[in-house]
């Protein structure tokens, strides 16, 4: 599966309206189970290598509009990993203690240690999205924060952490259907937040904020704009990108100082 077309090139200005939300890559939903099973098996193998080696880390950043599919990705893709080697963090409104520090203080504490996969289900980018749209910071403040984020991610990359950033690109029509489903199905009522409708009213403002956030795509911390209207395809693409990245990291099982053939278990 070719995924490079979803990668944001460094220095490129992004116009989200030009990116397809319902791409299927020439596949069908019927293709997904077999492809997904292969990905699951390989992802589990490479994550075990990463954990055993203990010298590198992988940070996966998930950003999306409400009902964009972040939780689905965690369940369907990250769920293939051994939980012992995964740490998931979710950044909401800062606590009083967190707000008393710089905006990246709480983020750095959740960065994965060597051997681990870290998942940010919402991330440090919330501090240049929600804050920008609702006037908590102005554009100058947002640009300053984006520069701090670039430097922060460069620090992580330079000290052994690979970074993958996924923007789950969903259409307003698909978002409407998903929000409505949360109202129609009793088992999903808990997932509905009336505040989501307020954010929906600011669709264009969030689009502009996301487009600026995506300018932080670099070779070491690339952004991918993932077509997210088709959940099955979204999961396949993200799984493939993570797999390709782990292969490139090429973690190795640690060497041993004994000959397994000479060990006798009594």
Backbone as CSV, one residue per row, in Angstrom:
resi,resn,N_x,N_y,N_z,CA_x,CA_y,CA_z,C_x,C_y,C_z
1,UNK,0.844,-1.194,0.000,0.000,0.000,0.000,0.884,1.251,0.000
2,UNK,0.640,2.151,-0.939,1.424,3.373,-1.031,0.804,4.447,-0.142
3,UNK,1.585,4.972,0.776,1.062,5.946,1.735,1.726,7.322,1.627
4,UNK,2.747,7.457,0.787,3.475,8.720,0.707,2.583,9.887,0.318
5,UNK,1.511,9.609,-0.436,0.658,10.710,-0.892,-0.105,11.366,0.253
6,UNK,-0.127,10.732,1.398,-0.812,11.315,2.549,0.137,12.108,3.451
7,UNK,1.403,12.067,3.118,2.413,12.740,3.950,2.534,14.204,3.544
8,UNK,2.568,15.092,4.538,2.718,16.518,4.287,4.205,16.831,4.144
9,UNK,4.574,17.382,3.023,5.983,17.692,2.778,6.414,18.895,3.614
10,UNK,7.625,18.843,4.180,8.114,19.968,4.983,8.087,21.274,4.193
11,UNK,7.623,22.318,4.842,7.598,23.634,4.224,6.433,23.868,3.292
12,UNK,5.566,22.876,3.120,4.447,23.014,2.199,3.224,23.565,2.913
13,UNK,2.587,24.551,2.305,1.352,25.096,2.829,0.216,24.136,2.490
14,UNK,-0.549,23.776,3.487,-1.608,22.794,3.306,-2.960,23.482,3.147
15,UNK,-3.714,23.050,2.163,-5.107,23.459,2.005,-5.953,22.193,2.119
16,UNK,-6.587,22.030,3.252,-7.280,20.778,3.533,-8.400,20.490,2.542
17,UNK,-8.957,21.527,1.949,-10.007,21.315,0.967,-9.539,20.533,-0.247
18,UNK,-8.226,20.493,-0.461,-7.673,19.774,-1.611,-7.385,18.305,-1.293
19,UNK,-7.573,17.910,-0.041,-7.283,16.539,0.372,-8.594,15.766,0.486
20,UNK,-8.633,14.612,-0.149,-9.827,13.771,-0.170,-10.093,13.158,1.205
21,UNK,-11.340,13.168,1.648,-11.683,12.564,2.937,-12.177,11.125,2.805
22,UNK,-12.552,10.709,1.582,-13.133,9.371,1.427,-12.369,8.500,0.441
23,UNK,-11.077,8.728,0.341,-10.241,7.896,-0.530,-10.292,6.443,-0.055
24,UNK,-10.218,5.524,-1.019,-10.186,4.105,-0.652,-8.961,3.391,-1.192
25,UNK,-8.069,4.144,-1.844,-6.833,3.559,-2.341,-7.032,2.467,-3.370
26,UNK,-8.211,2.430,-3.988,-8.480,1.374,-4.953,-8.867,0.048,-4.321
27,UNK,-9.072,0.054,-3.002,-9.455,-1.161,-2.278,-10.953,-1.150,-1.993
28,UNK,-11.450,-2.254,-1.517,-12.834,-2.334,-1.086,-12.881,-2.765,0.372
29,UNK,-14.019,-2.578,0.991,-14.171,-2.970,2.390,-13.964,-4.459,2.578
30,UNK,-14.272,-5.222,1.522,-14.088,-6.674,1.591,-12.619,-7.058,1.636
31,UNK,-11.732,-6.162,1.146,-10.292,-6.430,1.185,-9.714,-6.235,2.589
32,UNK,-10.415,-5.464,3.408,-9.849,-5.011,4.676,-9.514,-6.124,5.665
33,UNK,-10.383,-7.117,5.876,-10.059,-8.127,6.907,-8.735,-8.852,6.677
34,UNK,-8.480,-9.293,5.440,-7.237,-10.017,5.162,-6.032,-9.101,5.299
35,UNK,-6.144,-7.880,4.769,-5.037,-6.934,4.870,-4.797,-6.539,6.317
36,UNK,-5.879,-6.338,7.053,-5.753,-5.964,8.459,-5.121,-7.058,9.295
37,UNK,-5.446,-8.316,8.993,-4.869,-9.438,9.743,-3.359,-9.508,9.533
38,UNK,-2.929,-9.272,8.300,-1.484,-9.292,8.021,-0.789,-8.162,8.772
39,UNK,-1.391,-6.969,8.728,-0.806,-5.840,9.438,-0.721,-6.107,10.930
40,UNK,-1.776,-6.662,11.491,-1.807,-6.933,12.928,-0.660,-7.833,13.358
41,UNK,-0.447,-8.879,12.586,0.612,-9.835,12.921,1.985,-9.181,12.872
42,UNK,2.228,-8.403,11.825,3.541,-7.775,11.676,3.746,-6.657,12.684
43,UNK,2.705,-5.882,12.959,2.829,-4.812,13.940,3.192,-5.375,15.311
44,UNK,2.552,-6.468,15.678,2.844,-7.095,16.975,4.289,-7.559,17.056
45,UNK,4.793,-8.114,15.964,6.173,-8.607,15.932,7.169,-7.455,16.094
46,UNK,6.948,-6.373,15.346,7.897,-5.265,15.396,7.806,-4.504,16.716
47,UNK,6.618,-4.441,17.289,6.522,-3.795,18.595,7.264,-4.594,19.651
48,UNK,7.200,-5.924,19.552,7.940,-6.763,20.496,9.439,-6.515,20.368
49,UNK,9.906,-6.359,19.136,11.327,-6.052,18.921,11.704,-4.721,19.566
50,UNK,10.837,-3.714,19.377,11.103,-2.395,19.941,11.198,-2.464,21.458
51,UNK,10.265,-3.203,22.066,10.225,-3.329,23.518,11.450,-4.085,24.032
52,UNK,11.808,-5.158,23.334,12.949,-5.977,23.763,14.260,-5.218,23.633
53,UNK,14.401,-4.468,22.556,15.642,-3.727,22.327,15.833,-2.633,23.376
54,UNK,14.775,-1.863,23.643,14.821,-0.842,24.677,15.741,0.326,24.390
55,UNK,15.972,0.635,23.122,16.885,1.726,22.777,16.216,2.855,22.004
56,UNK,15.005,2.625,21.500,14.291,3.618,20.718,12.858,3.698,21.237
57,UNK,12.165,4.759,20.848,10.757,4.911,21.213,9.992,5.428,19.999
58,UNK,8.697,5.195,20.005,7.830,5.670,18.929,6.678,6.455,19.544
59,UNK,6.491,7.691,19.081,5.386,8.528,19.534,4.403,8.713,18.395
60,UNK,3.151,8.356,18.636,2.084,8.487,17.647,1.114,9.559,18.125
61,UNK,0.947,10.592,17.314,0.066,11.707,17.641,-1.206,11.593,16.801
62,UNK,-2.349,11.593,17.470,-3.641,11.521,16.788,-4.403,12.821,17.018
63,UNK,-4.724,13.506,15.939,-5.522,14.718,16.019,-6.681,14.607,15.029
64,UNK,-7.827,15.114,15.430,-8.994,15.088,14.558,-10.062,15.998,15.127
65,UNK,-11.023,16.319,14.286,-12.210,16.997,14.776,-13.023,15.995,15.605
66,UNK,-14.035,16.485,16.273,-14.904,15.611,17.057,-15.497,14.538,16.148
67,UNK,-15.517,13.294,16.636,-16.015,12.121,15.897,-15.132,11.789,14.693
68,UNK,-13.899,12.266,14.723,-12.996,11.997,13.616,-12.432,10.589,13.597
69,UNK,-12.464,9.895,14.744,-12.034,8.505,14.756,-10.806,8.188,15.573
70,UNK,-10.385,9.089,16.458,-9.176,8.839,17.244,-9.311,7.591,18.097
71,UNK,-10.442,7.476,18.801,-10.644,6.307,19.654,-10.702,5.025,18.827
72,UNK,-11.270,5.118,17.643,-11.333,3.952,16.770,-9.957,3.474,16.355
73,UNK,-9.062,4.411,16.069,-7.694,4.049,15.704,-6.992,3.386,16.880
74,UNK,-7.187,3.940,18.078,-6.569,3.342,19.265,-7.048,1.901,19.438
75,UNK,-8.334,1.685,19.235,-8.906,0.353,19.430,-8.479,-0.612,18.331
76,UNK,-8.556,-0.176,17.078,-8.353,-1.082,15.948,-6.887,-1.261,15.561
77,UNK,-6.080,-0.220,15.702,-4.669,-0.289,15.276,-3.746,-0.466,16.474
78,UNK,-3.816,0.451,17.426,-2.941,0.359,18.597,-3.303,-0.870,19.412
79,UNK,-4.538,-1.336,19.286,-4.961,-2.528,19.995,-4.207,-3.780,19.591
80,UNK,-3.487,-3.736,18.474,-2.678,-4.880,18.049,-1.411,-5.030,18.886
81,UNK,-1.043,-3.983,19.631,0.192,-4.009,20.398,-0.012,-4.652,21.762
82,UNK,1.090,-5.162,22.303,1.088,-5.646,23.678,0.921,-4.433,24.605
83,UNK,-0.109,-4.417,25.458,-0.347,-3.258,26.323,0.833,-2.906,27.214
84,UNK,1.678,-3.893,27.524,2.834,-3.617,28.379,3.823,-2.663,27.722
85,UNK,3.748,-2.564,26.392,4.688,-1.710,25.683,4.073,-0.445,25.136
86,UNK,2.865,-0.108,25.608,2.139,1.064,25.092,1.705,1.963,26.242
87,UNK,1.821,3.266,26.017,1.308,4.233,26.982,0.455,5.249,26.223
88,UNK,-0.790,5.405,26.644,-1.721,6.301,25.969,-2.011,7.496,26.868
89,UNK,-1.921,8.684,26.296,-2.194,9.916,27.037,-3.232,10.732,26.279
90,UNK,-4.076,11.408,27.026,-5.129,12.238,26.455,-5.076,13.597,27.132
91,UNK,-4.894,14.642,26.353,-4.721,15.980,26.923,-5.996,16.800,26.757
92,UNK,-6.610,17.108,27.880,-7.837,17.899,27.877,-7.532,19.291,28.423
93,UNK,-8.525,19.939,29.003,-8.305,21.274,29.560,-7.245,21.172,30.661
94,UNK,-6.223,22.027,30.639,-5.159,21.944,31.654,-5.707,22.123,33.068
95,UNK,-5.122,21.364,33.977,-5.452,21.547,35.384,-4.811,22.841,35.880
96,UNK,-5.140,23.237,37.094,-4.547,24.451,37.664,-3.025,24.320,37.728
97,UNK,-2.559,23.132,38.118,-1.113,22.910,38.200,-0.471,22.979,36.826
98,UNK,-1.099,22.353,35.844,-0.544,22.353,34.481,-0.535,23.761,33.891
99,UNK,-1.589,24.516,34.139,-1.682,25.869,33.593,-0.661,26.822,34.205
100,UNK,-0.102,26.440,35.356,0.900,27.279,36.017,2.284,27.116,35.400
101,UNK,2.426,26.180,34.449,3.688,25.953,33.763,3.548,26.297,32.280
102,UNK,4.656,26.183,31.552,4.572,26.373,30.103,3.716,25.272,29.489
103,UNK,3.168,25.533,28.283,2.157,24.636,27.733,2.690,23.258,27.366
104,UNK,4.013,23.109,27.264,4.582,21.808,26.935,5.015,21.011,28.166
105,UNK,4.893,21.610,29.339,5.346,20.947,30.570,4.623,19.619,30.769
106,UNK,3.313,19.624,30.653,2.546,18.392,30.880,2.755,17.374,29.758
107,UNK,3.136,17.855,28.589,3.339,16.974,27.444,4.616,16.158,27.607
108,UNK,5.684,16.827,28.008,6.982,16.156,28.094,6.936,15.002,29.087
109,UNK,6.127,15.147,30.110,6.035,14.101,31.130,5.409,12.813,30.593
110,UNK,4.712,12.906,29.459,4.022,11.741,28.895,4.752,11.143,27.688
111,UNK,5.893,11.691,27.344,6.659,11.159,26.209,7.100,9.726,26.513
112,UNK,7.003,8.809,25.546,7.347,7.410,25.833,8.822,7.214,26.147
113,UNK,9.096,6.332,27.088,10.467,5.957,27.401,10.978,5.010,26.326
114,UNK,12.263,4.739,26.341,12.872,3.841,25.362,12.193,2.467,25.411
115,UNK,11.919,1.935,24.250,11.283,0.638,24.134,9.763,0.700,24.056
116,UNK,9.209,1.879,24.265,7.757,2.015,24.353,7.165,2.698,23.123
117,UNK,5.887,2.429,22.906,5.076,3.180,21.947,4.186,4.112,22.761
118,UNK,4.287,5.399,22.503,3.424,6.373,23.152,2.367,6.851,22.176
119,UNK,1.142,6.990,22.659,0.050,7.469,21.825,-0.570,8.689,22.485
120,UNK,-0.575,9.799,21.763,-1.260,10.997,22.233,-2.609,11.077,21.527
121,UNK,-3.669,10.757,22.246,-5.035,10.829,21.727,-5.555,12.228,22.054
122,UNK,-5.316,13.145,21.175,-5.254,14.599,21.361,-3.881,14.884,21.970
123,UNK,-3.343,16.036,21.670,-1.932,16.237,21.985,-1.617,17.691,22.289
124,UNK,-0.322,18.002,22.219,0.138,19.373,22.407,-0.427,20.320,21.352
125,UNK,-0.940,19.767,20.263,-1.514,20.621,19.219,-2.851,21.222,19.634
126,UNK,-3.485,20.661,20.659,-4.703,21.278,21.175,-4.435,22.715,21.608
127,UNK,-3.193,22.978,22.030,-2.845,24.303,22.530,-2.590,25.328,21.436
128,UNK,-2.735,24.912,20.173,-2.687,25.875,19.058,-3.936,25.739,18.191
129,UNK,-4.889,24.941,18.640,-6.137,24.741,17.892,-7.303,25.371,18.657
130,UNK,-7.722,24.734,19.730,-8.833,25.258,20.523,-8.521,26.660,21.040
131,UNK,-7.311,26.845,21.535,-6.931,28.150,22.075,-6.964,29.232,21.009
132,UNK,-6.594,28.870,19.789,-6.592,29.833,18.687,-8.016,30.163,18.248
133,UNK,-8.836,29.134,18.056,-10.198,29.351,17.560,-11.028,30.172,18.538
134,UNK,-10.848,29.922,19.835,-11.674,30.604,20.833,-10.993,31.824,21.452
135,UNK,-9.946,32.320,20.799,-9.363,33.595,21.170,-8.553,33.624,22.444
136,UNK,-8.114,32.455,22.916,-7.276,32.436,24.119,-5.854,32.899,23.800
137,UNK,-5.455,32.688,22.554,-4.194,33.223,22.043,-4.480,33.809,20.663
138,UNK,-3.658,34.746,20.236,-3.838,35.313,18.894,-2.929,34.586,17.909
139,UNK,-2.944,35.005,16.655,-2.167,34.301,15.643,-0.675,34.375,15.940
140,UNK,-0.219,35.523,16.455,1.193,35.657,16.800,1.563,34.667,17.899
141,UNK,0.700,34.535,18.890,0.952,33.585,19.958,0.948,32.154,19.461
142,UNK,0.048,31.862,18.513,-0.021,30.523,17.947,1.246,30.195,17.168
143,UNK,1.734,31.150,16.403,2.954,30.919,15.622,4.139,30.694,16.540
144,UNK,4.187,31.423,17.649,5.279,31.231,18.606,5.205,29.821,19.208
145,UNK,4.001,29.373,19.524,3.842,28.031,20.082,4.209,26.959,19.060
146,UNK,3.867,27.170,17.814,4.226,26.205,16.777,5.744,26.085,16.649
147,UNK,6.443,27.186,16.814,7.904,27.137,16.756,8.456,26.371,17.962
148,UNK,7.860,26.573,19.127,8.268,25.806,20.305,8.020,24.311,20.073
149,UNK,6.906,23.988,19.433,6.580,22.590,19.155,7.604,21.982,18.202
150,UNK,7.982,22.713,17.178,9.009,22.204,16.249,10.287,21.874,16.999
151,UNK,10.697,22.786,17.862,11.933,22.567,18.616,11.789,21.399,19.591
152,UNK,10.635,21.282,20.218,10.362,20.187,21.141,10.436,18.846,20.422
153,UNK,9.804,18.761,19.266,9.810,17.520,18.504,11.199,17.201,17.969
154,UNK,11.964,18.234,17.629,13.345,18.016,17.191,14.185,17.436,18.329
155,UNK,13.932,17.905,19.544,14.625,17.367,20.719,14.313,15.883,20.875
156,UNK,13.050,15.525,20.782,12.656,14.122,20.930,13.293,13.268,19.834
157,UNK,13.223,13.753,18.604,13.780,12.995,17.483,15.284,12.814,17.639
158,UNK,15.942,13.837,18.164,17.386,13.775,18.320,17.852,12.896,19.454
159,UNK,16.916,12.459,20.276,17.282,11.619,21.422,16.613,10.245,21.358
160,UNK,16.264,9.818,20.153,15.846,8.429,19.964,14.359,8.155,19.872
161,UNK,13.540,9.195,19.725,12.099,8.992,19.607,11.632,9.329,18.193
162,UNK,11.082,8.356,17.508,10.471,8.604,16.204,9.064,9.128,16.418
163,UNK,8.644,10.042,15.567,7.352,10.696,15.730,6.529,10.550,14.460
164,UNK,5.286,10.127,14.638,4.309,10.080,13.546,3.093,10.878,13.980
165,UNK,2.653,11.820,13.129,1.512,12.665,13.470,0.420,12.464,12.420
166,UNK,-0.754,12.071,12.894,-1.869,11.770,12.001,-3.016,12.748,12.233
167,UNK,-3.391,13.447,11.168,-4.620,14.238,11.195,-5.682,13.424,10.486
168,UNK,-6.732,13.029,11.207,-7.800,12.217,10.643,-8.799,13.157,9.969
169,UNK,-8.762,13.147,8.648,-9.474,14.131,7.833,-10.883,13.634,7.512
170,UNK,-11.860,14.195,8.208,-13.245,13.770,8.042,-14.059,14.914,7.445
171,UNK,-15.032,14.588,6.621,-15.878,15.599,5.991,-16.957,16.073,6.956
172,UNK,-17.499,17.268,6.751,-18.588,17.724,7.624,-19.813,16.819,7.544
173,UNK,-20.045,16.227,6.375,-21.191,15.331,6.217,-21.010,14.055,7.039
174,UNK,-19.800,13.504,6.993,-19.529,12.288,7.758,-19.551,12.583,9.250
175,UNK,-19.009,13.721,9.646,-19.052,14.073,11.064,-20.495,14.186,11.553
176,UNK,-21.346,14.797,10.736,-22.753,14.937,11.104,-23.391,13.573,11.339
177,UNK,-23.120,12.622,10.455,-23.686,11.274,10.603,-23.214,10.612,11.891
178,UNK,-21.937,10.772,12.203,-21.388,10.134,13.401,-21.928,10.773,14.674
179,UNK,-22.064,12.107,14.667,-22.630,12.773,15.836,-24.094,12.368,16.021
180,UNK,-24.816,12.270,14.909,-26.216,11.867,14.994,-26.345,10.445,15.541
181,UNK,-25.431,9.577,15.132,-25.453,8.194,15.618,-25.279,8.149,17.130
182,UNK,-24.501,9.073,17.670,-24.314,9.118,19.118,-25.599,9.514,19.837
183,UNK,-26.452,10.248,19.148,-27.734,10.617,19.725,-28.778,9.523,19.543
184,UNK,-28.674,8.812,18.420,-29.681,7.805,18.084,-29.485,6.485,18.827
185,UNK,-28.241,6.161,19.168,-27.952,4.880,19.795,-27.682,5.075,21.285
186,UNK,-28.534,4.509,22.149,-28.364,4.688,23.600,-26.974,4.326,24.098
187,UNK,-26.374,3.305,23.487,-25.044,2.896,23.918,-23.952,3.889,23.582
188,UNK,-24.304,4.902,22.787,-23.306,5.914,22.411,-23.611,7.280,23.018
189,UNK,-24.662,7.377,23.816,-25.008,8.671,24.408,-23.851,9.254,25.212
190,UNK,-23.128,8.387,25.884,-22.037,8.855,26.743,-20.928,9.530,25.945
191,UNK,-20.854,9.217,24.654,-19.811,9.803,23.817,-20.201,11.181,23.272
192,UNK,-21.489,11.539,23.407,-21.924,12.819,22.849,-21.667,13.948,23.827
193,UNK,-21.099,15.011,23.301,-20.827,16.209,24.095,-21.459,17.396,23.368
194,UNK,-22.424,18.069,23.984,-23.049,19.212,23.318,-22.043,20.244,22.830
195,UNK,-20.892,20.291,23.483,-19.864,21.225,23.053,-19.336,20.928,21.659
196,UNK,-19.504,19.661,21.220,-19.067,19.298,19.865,-19.817,20.113,18.818
197,UNK,-21.067,20.443,19.102,-21.862,21.215,18.150,-21.330,22.649,18.055
198,UNK,-20.838,23.161,19.177,-20.253,24.502,19.160,-19.008,24.522,18.284
199,UNK,-18.169,23.486,18.422,-16.972,23.410,17.591,-17.349,23.281,16.116
200,UNK,-18.415,22.552,15.843,-18.856,22.363,14.460,-19.242,23.690,13.811
201,UNK,-19.786,24.612,14.608,-20.142,25.931,14.090,-18.913,26.730,13.674
202,UNK,-17.749,26.313,14.161,-16.494,27.012,13.838,-15.649,26.163,12.889
203,UNK,-16.301,25.451,12.001,-15.603,24.530,11.095,-14.470,25.222,10.344
204,UNK,-14.757,26.360,9.737,-13.751,27.050,8.919,-12.588,27.547,9.760
205,UNK,-12.895,28.028,10.977,-11.814,28.499,11.848,-10.909,27.350,12.277
206,UNK,-11.497,26.200,12.580,-10.676,25.043,12.925,-9.870,24.570,11.712
207,UNK,-10.457,24.653,10.536,-9.714,24.281,9.323,-8.463,25.130,9.190
208,UNK,-8.613,26.446,9.360,-7.460,27.344,9.246,-6.414,27.039,10.311
209,UNK,-6.868,26.741,11.529,-5.927,26.438,12.609,-5.190,25.130,12.329
210,UNK,-5.900,24.134,11.829,-5.254,22.870,11.483,-4.252,23.059,10.346
211,UNK,-4.601,23.857,9.372,-3.690,24.075,8.244,-2.379,24.685,8.721
212,UNK,-2.436,25.572,9.693,-1.202,26.138,10.236,-0.447,25.109,11.064
213,UNK,-1.175,24.309,11.830,-0.520,23.280,12.638,0.222,22.280,11.756
214,UNK,-0.333,21.981,10.600,0.281,21.001,9.708,1.588,21.497,9.093
215,UNK,1.873,22.790,9.225,3.153,23.307,8.720,4.321,22.830,9.570
216,UNK,4.053,22.184,10.703,5.141,21.645,11.533,5.611,20.282,11.043
217,UNK,5.145,19.851,9.888,5.611,18.577,9.333,7.080,18.692,8.944
218,UNK,7.900,17.791,9.453,9.324,17.747,9.129,9.700,16.317,8.780
219,UNK,10.921,16.136,8.333,11.376,14.776,8.030,11.380,13.902,9.277
220,UNK,11.689,14.505,10.428,11.767,13.744,11.676,10.425,13.619,12.393
221,UNK,9.488,14.510,12.081,8.174,14.483,12.735,7.105,14.808,11.696
222,UNK,6.881,13.882,10.760,5.960,14.173,9.651,4.492,14.127,10.059
223,UNK,3.718,14.967,9.397,2.263,14.902,9.481,1.741,14.067,8.317
224,UNK,0.696,13.310,8.570,-0.036,12.600,7.531,-1.504,13.025,7.598
225,UNK,-2.047,13.421,6.457,-3.474,13.740,6.379,-4.179,12.472,5.916
226,UNK,-4.871,11.828,6.836,-5.456,10.509,6.591,-6.929,10.643,6.204
227,UNK,-7.322,10.139,5.035,-8.752,10.145,4.697,-9.513,9.289,5.701
228,UNK,-10.479,9.885,6.401,-11.062,9.202,7.563,-12.562,8.952,7.454
229,UNK,-13.153,9.224,6.300,-14.585,8.937,6.159,-14.859,7.437,6.150
230,UNK,-13.925,6.663,5.598,-14.047,5.206,5.583,-13.168,4.658,6.705
231,UNK,-13.791,4.202,7.760,-13.038,3.773,8.934,-12.078,2.642,8.615
232,UNK,-12.499,1.689,7.815,-11.660,0.534,7.510,-10.408,0.950,6.739
233,UNK,-10.551,1.933,5.851,-9.384,2.371,5.085,-8.467,3.226,5.952
234,UNK,-9.060,4.080,6.777,-8.274,4.873,7.731,-7.350,3.980,8.545
235,UNK,-7.892,2.884,9.067,-7.106,1.994,9.919,-6.007,1.279,9.144
236,UNK,-6.305,0.886,7.912,-5.286,0.219,7.091,-4.123,1.153,6.791
237,UNK,-4.432,2.390,6.420,-3.371,3.349,6.077,-2.494,3.640,7.284
238,UNK,-3.107,3.918,8.422,-2.322,4.226,9.619,-1.499,3.022,10.048
239,UNK,-2.103,1.850,10.000,-1.359,0.642,10.354,-0.155,0.439,9.454
240,UNK,-0.325,0.688,8.157,0.777,0.507,7.220,1.897,1.509,7.479
241,UNK,1.542,2.757,7.761,2.558,3.781,8.036,3.340,3.439,9.300
242,UNK,2.641,3.004,10.331,3.331,2.618,11.564,4.252,1.429,11.306
243,UNK,3.763,0.457,10.555,4.578,-0.717,10.242,5.825,-0.319,9.460
244,UNK,5.665,0.511,8.443,6.816,0.953,7.652,7.832,1.685,8.517
245,UNK,7.333,2.468,9.470,8.230,3.221,10.358,8.994,2.285,11.279
246,UNK,8.320,1.311,11.855,8.999,0.354,12.725,10.035,-0.450,11.956
247,UNK,9.708,-0.823,10.736,10.699,-1.521,9.908,11.918,-0.648,9.685
248,UNK,11.692,0.645,9.435,12.810,1.555,9.204,13.634,1.750,10.476
249,UNK,12.983,1.773,11.626,13.699,1.866,12.904,14.530,0.613,13.137
250,UNK,14.025,-0.512,12.647,14.740,-1.798,12.659,15.264,-2.183,14.041
251,UNK,14.403,-2.184,15.047,14.866,-2.625,16.380,15.264,-4.092,16.350
252,UNK,16.261,-4.419,17.154,16.803,-5.781,17.174,16.631,-6.409,18.553
253,UNK,16.384,-7.702,18.559,16.365,-8.410,19.828,17.760,-8.338,20.445
254,UNK,17.873,-8.154,21.733,19.190,-8.082,22.365,19.926,-9.411,22.262
255,UNK,21.237,-9.313,22.182,22.049,-10.528,22.104,22.037,-11.241,23.457
256,UNK,22.304,-12.513,23.428,22.332,-13.311,24.658,23.730,-13.874,24.871
257,UNK,24.049,-14.191,26.107,25.391,-14.663,26.438,25.404,-16.149,26.782
258,UNK,24.465,-16.899,26.206,24.436,-18.336,26.435,23.950,-19.021,25.160
259,UNK,24.185,-20.308,25.089,23.735,-21.093,23.943,22.437,-21.808,24.325
260,UNK,21.315,-21.409,23.716,20.030,-22.037,24.065,20.043,-23.546,23.902
261,UNK,20.855,-24.069,22.980,20.897,-25.508,22.740,21.536,-26.266,23.903
262,UNK,22.328,-25.535,24.689,23.007,-26.199,25.812,22.212,-26.094,27.115
263,UNK,21.103,-25.359,27.089,20.304,-25.217,28.304,19.397,-26.430,28.462
264,UNK,19.396,-26.990,29.653,18.540,-28.116,29.954,17.587,-27.730,31.081
265,UNK,16.308,-27.809,30.786,15.304,-27.475,31.790,14.847,-28.768,32.460
266,UNK,15.057,-28.844,33.759,14.722,-30.092,34.490,13.421,-29.898,35.279
